[in-house]
Amino acid sequence: MTTLATRTVPTQRSARVSPDQRAQAPRTLVRLRPIVHATPTPQGVHVRGWSSSFTVKGGSGLWKLWQILSARLIEGLPAEQVVAPTGRPEVVRAVTLLLEQLREHDMLVDLPAGWVDGTDPAAPPADVCAWLSSVAADPADAWCRLRTTPVRLTGDGPVAEAAAGALAGIGVDVVPGALPAAADGVTDLVLSTDAGVAVAARCRGEVGMVVPVSEVDSVLWSAREVTRRLAGAADPSGAPYALSALVGSAAAHRIVCAVAGLADPAVEAAELHDDDQQPAPARLEHPSVLVARLDPLSLTYHPFLPAAPAVPAADTLDEALRRVEALVDAELGPLAEPVAGNLPQVPAALAAAGDVVGVGASTDAARLDAVLRQAEAVLAGGDAGHFAVGVHDRHAQGTALRRLADAAVEQLDTTPVADDEWIGSPAARRWWKALTLRFGQPAWVHVRRLAPDAVHAQIACGGEVVAWAVEAETADAVAFAALAAVGAAQAREAGLDVPAGPVTLSGAAPAARPAGEDVTPWSAGWHWPAGVDRGEDRLQAALRALPPVARATVWRLGELSSAEDGMTEQAAQLRRALSAVGFTVVRWAS
């Protein structure tokens, strides 16, 4: 007998009954959550809940067994009776497995006996009971919170009316209030509690929003910022009733979940629509704004990074790209989405983000490169020379140190490097041949050793430097410089506008690593640039020791930093958004 499971969630354990209670009527009963449904399969049964499912295989008789077990659980059983019955071993094993899976997938819930048999006058209405039984870890506690926590409603109009109706319908006491002066022109509705929990909503024209739950001052600030960012949110005209009712009800839903101790609806939406099937701890959650639009009628959650705290850095390319999705969100993201579209992906990979073109050995690498270049341009107000953005601190520091070294290369006492040191590298030869043969560029490469663990490669065409790179190994420096030059030539051939000046790439950026395979010195060329970062620490130490670099000041921009002086408001907000996804921004002065 086997079981297959998807989307596991934390286990919900049944309440235990002590020996002195067994003679009395049970205070709680274990029931099957109303949201749970099952389907027979040729070899067993498939059971699905709110955000998880499992399949048990063991023969067609499992379906009949499930029908008997589920009927008992729908009626409700004392906790001590939720066990496999004695009898035939195969039946005991099947029932035990089904109960284990139901507990593991949080499909069983403890309810007061009075709720089940209708003897508790304080029980919630049937529809509220069914909802709490479906989603709450402790429905009785959630109902107690809702009954004893009045919600202050400030605002008027269709949005406020819809919220008031939704709150009253679930049994929450609604207390009227007046909108604070700070809410003028910012929001149509504020719902709050005496504990300081609040949510704000606004609906204008064909767009509405509900900001994340927070304190009153915070939700008003969020509403103001979202209104400024959200296309159409500043429309002064009134919204259709259908959209207003949707937004008001959604605001009531968020405050009810906060009061009852339930997960925010945005978190549940992320779990239900997680295409990567990532377990919850592996996903990076951000405060989310609900955006409602009329044409077509839709309601979606979008990450709001200005309200998000800083998080640890990503450690893989895949994780970095997942975090990029929040930066390039279609509704609220501060950056344009990098798109490969119809751009050629051979020999180099390309991605365009606004006016910026990203280059890489793979499409994923090109998308990340485009996002980082775009972020640097915004931070510097169009002149990205003194900002570097990285997926993590080592990446950003490595980018800054390389640029400082390149700017001072003519002042350094360097040693020429012979072609023999790189001509045997498959990666360097591949990109050099692509540049000179595929694109027919009359290129030459000038390679100099800056220090024992630092090599500078410069590629020029027709007397103009088109790309450079600094790496610990000669072959890697030439390969990155040639790849950057190939990307620029390929982008121009595709009709894209590539700014004048050299293009740079580096091994400080995270690279895709082969699944289930370690990168070794003898296999690094097979998956280049995977493995290049093995020499990153040696390279950065060597660059910091160079006199012009040592005289420069390089600092990391934190949450509050005087280095933000002179930055535009857009740049300062972008830096905070980058911090919210774990990216690092460094700034330097020579």
N, C-alpha and C positions, 0 to 999 in steps of 0.2 A: 504494500500500500504506500503510495507516494503522494506528496503534496507540492504544488507549485504556487508561489506567492508573488504578488507585485505590490509596490508602494507600501511597504510596512510603515506602521506608526507606533508610537509608544504604547506599551501594553497597559490595558485597563484591568486591574485585578478586582475580583469580586470581594465584597465585604465578608468578613468572617463572623460567625455566630458563636458566642461563648456557650459553654455547657449549661449555665444557669438560665440562658434565654431559650433553650430548645423546647422547654415545656410550655413556653408562652407562644402567643401568636407572633410570627416573625415581624420585625420592624421594617425590614427591607426585603425586597424580592429581586432576584436577578432576572432580567428580561433581555430579549433580543432587541437591539435597536430597531426602530421602525424603518430606518433607511436601508436596512439589510434585505437583499433579495437573492434568490438562488435560481439556478438553471440546471436541469439535468444534462449530463454529457454521456456519450456512449460508454465511458468507463467510470463514471462517478458523478461528481457534482461540482459546479462552479458557483462560488459565493462572492458577492460584491457588496461593498459598503459605500460610505461617503467618499473616501479617498484611497481605498485599498481593496484588494480582492485576493482570493486564493482558490486553487483547484485541488480537490482531493480525488485521486484515482484509486480504484479498488474493486470495480465491478458495478454492474447496473443496479444491484441491490442497495447501493449507497443512497440512491435518490429516495427510496422508500424509508430508509433509516433517517435521512435528513427531514423528511416530512413529519415523522413522529417527534423527533428531537425539537425541531423548530416550533411545532405546535405547543409543546410543553413550555418552551422558553418564551413564546409570545404571551402565554397566560401568566408566566412568572413563577419562579421557584425559589425557595429558601436557598441560601448560599451552600449549605451543607448537602443539598440534594443535587447540585450541579456537578455530578460525577457520573462516570460510566456505570451502568447497572452490572450486577453480577450475571453471569451466563456464559454463552459461547465465547471463546477467546477472540474469534474474529470480529464479533460484534463489539466486545469490550474495546479492542484496539481501534475500531472505526470510530466509535463514539468518543473515545479519549482523544483521538487525533482531531476530530471536528471541534471539540471543546477547546483544545489547545490553540487551534488556528483562530477560533472566534475570539479568544482572549488576546492572542498576539496582535490581531488586527483591530482591536478595540471595538468589537461588534456586540459586546455584552455591556449592560449598564445596570447599576443598582438604583432601584426606585423605592420610595416609601410604600409600604403595603397599602396605605390608605389611598394613594394615587391610583393603584391598580384596581382595588375593589370599590372605589368610589365613596369610601366612608370618611375621607378627610375633607372637611369643609373648606380648608385653606388651600386645597390643591388647585393648580392652575387650570384654566379652561382646556378642553380636550386638544385643541389645535396647538396651544402653547406647550402643553405637556408632550405632545408628539415631537415638536421641534426641539425642546430641551433634551428629550430622551434620545434624539438623533445625534446631537452635536456636543452636549455638555459632558464633561468628565464626572461631575456631580450635579445632576439636575436639581436636587433639593436645595443645595447651596446656591445655585444660580438663581432659582426662583425666589429664595429668601432675599438675595441682594436686590433683585428687581422690585420686589414688593416694598422694601424698606428704604429705597434710594430715590427720592424725588428728582426729577430732571427739570431744570429751569430752561424755558423756551423763550428766546428773545428774537423778535422779528415778526413780520406780518407778510401777507400775500400768499400765493399758491404754494410756495416751497414750505413756508411755516405751517400752513394748514395741513399739508400732506404729512409732515413730520408729527404734528400733534395727533392726527388720526392714527398713525402707525403706533405711536407710543401708548395711546389710550387703549388701542386694540390688544396690546400685549399685556396690559395691566400695570403700566408704569404711571405713577402720579406725575402730572405735568403742572409746573408752577410758572405763571407768566412773568416775563421780565422785560426790560427795555434794552435795546442795543446800545452799547457804549459808543462814545463819540468816535473812537478809533475805528469802528466798524463801518462808518459812513462811506458809502461808495465802494466798499470792499466786499461785503457779504450780505446776503438776505436773511441769514439764519445763524444763530449760535445756540447750541444745546450744551448745557453744562451741569455739573453736580457740585455739591458743597465740598467734595473731596478735591476739587480742582481739575477734574477731567472734563474736557470740552471738545467739541467738533464744530466746524463752520461749513456752510454751504452757500453757493451762489448759482443763479441761473439767469442767463441773459441771451437774447437772440436764439441761436440754435445750439448753444453749448452750456453745459452746467458742470459743476465740480463739487466735490466733498473732500476737504483736506484731511490729513491724518489726525487721529486723536492725540491731543496734547493739552497743555494748560491754555487758558483763555488768551493770554498775550501771544503765545506761540501760534495758536491757530489763526489769529487775526493777521499776524505777520506772514504766515504761510499763505493765507487767502490773498493777501496783497501781492506777494511774489508770484503766485500761480496765475493771478489775473493778468499780471504784466507779461508773463511768458506764454500763456495759453492763447492760441489764435482764436479770435472771436469772443473771448471772455469779457472784453471791455465794451462790447456792443451795448448801448444804452437801452435798446428796445426790449420789451418784455418777451418772455419765452412762452411757447405754447403750454397749455395746461398739462398735457401728457408728459412733457419733459420735466416740468416743475414738480409734478407728482412723483416722478421717478427719482429725482434728486432729493426731494424732501424725505421720501421713504428710505433711501439709501443712507442719508445722514442719521435717521433714527436707528437704522440697523447698526451702524458703527458705534453709536453711543450705548445702545443696548448691549452689544457684545462686550464693550469695555466695562460697563457696570456689572454684568453677570460673570465676568472673569473668563469669557470665551475668547477664542482666537479672533483677531481682527479679520473681517471678510477678505481683505487684500491678501493675507497669508494663505487662507484657504484657496483663493483663486489661483495663487502661484502654485500651490501643490497640485491642483486639479489640471493646470495647463502647463506643467513642467515637461517639455518635450524630451529633455535629456534623462528623465526618470532619476534625477539625483535625489538621494536621501536628504531629508530636511537639513541636517547639520552641515551638509556640503554646499548648500545654497547660500548666497549672500542676500539677506533681506534688507530692504530699505523702506523707510516710511513711504507710503504710496498714496497718491491722489487719485480719487475716482473721477474719471472724465466721462460725461454723458454727452452724446451728440444726437441731433435729430435726424440727419439725413446721411446715411441710413441710421435708424434708431439703434444706438449702441451704448454700452456701459462697460468701460474697461479701466483697469488700475495701471497707473504709471509711476515709476520711481521718482521721488522728489529728493534729489541729493542735497540741496541746501539745508534740509532739516535732518540729514543723516550724520551720525558720528563717524569719526575716523576709524578705519579698520586695518587689520594687519595686511601686509602685501600678499599678492598672489605669487605662487611659487612655480606655476607652469604656464605655458602658452595657452592651453585650453581654458584654464581658470581666468587668465587675464582677458581673453576674448569674451568670456561670459560676463565679466564685469564691464567691459566696454559697452555692452548692450544698454546699460543704464545711462551711460554718458551720451549715447546717440539715440535715446528714446525719441520716437516721432513726435510726441506731444510736449515733453518737458525737458528733453536732453539738451545740454548746453552746446553740443557739437553735432555736426552733420554726420550721417551714417556713411561709413566707407562701403562703396559698392564696386564689385568687379564688373557686373553688368556684361556688356558686349566687349569689354576691353580684352585685348589678347593676353593670354596667360602663359605663352611660350615664346621665347625661352625663359624670360623672367615673369613673375606674377605682378599684376598691377591692380590697384584699387584707388578709386577717386572719392574724396570726401570734400564736397564744396569745391574750392579752387585748389585743393592740395592733392597731389598724387603720391601714393605710397608704393614702395617697391619691396619685393622680398623674393626669397627662393620658393615660397609657397603662397597661395592666396591668403591664408590666415596671417602669415607674416606681413604681407603687403597691407592687409586691412589694419593690423595693429600699427604699422609704420605710418599709415595715413592719419590715424587718430592722433598719434603722438606729435606728428608734424603740425597738424591743425591746432592742437592744444598749445604748442609752443608759440605759434603765430598769434593766437589770441592773447596769451599771457604778455607778450612783448608789444602788443598793439601794432603788429605788422612787422616788427623787427625782432626775429627770434634769436638773435645772436647771443643773448646773455641769459637765456633760460633753457633748461633741459628737463624734459619730462620722461620718467621711466616707470616701468611696471613695479619696480622695487628700488630701494636706495642704491644698491650696487649698479643697477642699470643707469639710473640718472647720474650718479657720480661718474661712472665710466664715460658717459656721453660728454659731460662737461669737461673732464680731464682731456679727452681726445681733442676737443675743439680748442682748448687752451694750448695743447701741444702743437696742433696744426698751425695756429696763429703765430707761434714762435719758432716754427721749424727752421726758418732761415737764420735765426739768431743762434741756433744750437750747433755744437761741434758734432757733426754726424759722420757716419761711415757708409759709403756706397755698398749696396748688396748686389751680388751677382745674380743673373737670371737662373743660374743652376739651383739656387735655394728654393725656387718656387715652380720652376717649369715642370717638375715631376709630380706636382699635386693635381689630382683629377679635378678638384673644384676650381682651382686657379686656372688651369688650362681650359676647362669648359667655358668659363665666363669670358676669358680673354679671347677665345676663338669665336664666341658668339658676338663679341664686340667688333672684332676685326674682319671676320669672314661673313657672318650672318648680316650684320649691318654695314659692313664695308667701311668702318671708321678708320682713318689714318692715325691710329693712336700709338702713343709710346708711353711706357711706364717708367717712372723714376722711383727707385726703392732705396730708402736710407734707414740705417739703424740709429735710433735715438739713444738707446741704452741696451744692455744685454737682453732685457726682456721687453723691448719696445721697438717696433718696426713701423715706419711710415711709408705708405705706398701712394703715389700720386699719378693719375692718368690724365694725359692732355691730348687734345685733338686740334690740329691746326694752330698750335701756340696757345690755346686756351685750356686751362685746367677744368676738367669736367667731373672729376670724382677723386676722392681720397679716402684713405682708411688708416687707422692705427690699431695694430694688434700685437699680441705677444709673439706670434709666429709669422715668418715672412709669407708663407703660402696663404695664410688666412687674410693677411693685409691686402695682398694682391687680389684675392678672390672677392673680398667685400668691395674693394674699389672698382673692380671690373663689373661686378653685379650691379652696383649703383649706376655706372656708366651705361650698361646695357639697358637698365630700366628707363633711364632718361631718353635714350635713343628710341626705344620701343614706344614710349609714351608720345614722343613727338611724331613718330611715324603713324600713330593711331589718331593724330589730330588733337592731342591734348596740349594745353598751354603749360609748359614747364618753365619755371622762373630761371633766369640766367644765374650762373654760378655753379660751383661744384655740388654734387649730390653725395651724401654720406650715409653709410650703413655701418653697423658694428656688431661684434660678437657679444656685447654686453646685454643685448636683448635676449629674452627667453626664446629658445628654439624648440621646435617639435622633436620629440624623441621617439624612436621606434618602439612600438608597444611590445612589452615583454622581452626587450633586448637591451643589454647594457652597451653603452658606447665605449669602446676601448681605443687606445692609440692606433691600433692597426685596422679598426673598422670605422673610424671617424669619417673618413672620406666617403663612405657609402651613404651616409645620412647627413652630410654637411648642410647647415652649420651646427648640427647637434654635436656637442663635445667641445666646441671652440671655447666655451666659458670656463673650461678647466684652467686656462692660463690667465683668467681675468684678474685675480687678486695679485698675481705677480706683475701684470701689466700696470695696474693702477698704482702699485707701490713704486714702480720704475718711473711713471709719469709724474708722480708727486715729488720725486727727487730732482726732477729737471729744474734748474734755477728759475726760468720764467714762470713755470707752473707753481713752484713753491712760493713765489712772491705774490701770486694771485690769491684772492679770497673766494672760497666756494662754500656756500651755506645752504642748508636744507630749509625750505619754508615750512614752518609748523603751523599749528592752528592760529596762534597769534604771534606775528613776527613784524618787527620794524622794517624788514625787507620788503613788505608790501607797500611801503611808501612810494607814491608815484605810479602805482598800478591803477588801471582803470577799474571801475566798479565791475564791469564784465569780467575782467581778468581776475579780480579778487574772488568773485563768486565761482569762477571756473576752478581756481586753485582749491577752494573748499570742496567742490564736487569731486575733484581728482582725489583728494584725501579721503572722501567717503567711499571710494572704491579701492583704496589701498595703494594708489599710485603716488609717486614721489615727484616733487618739483624742487629743483635746485637752481640757484642763481649765482652768478659769479661776477667778479670785477677784477680786472687786471691791475 
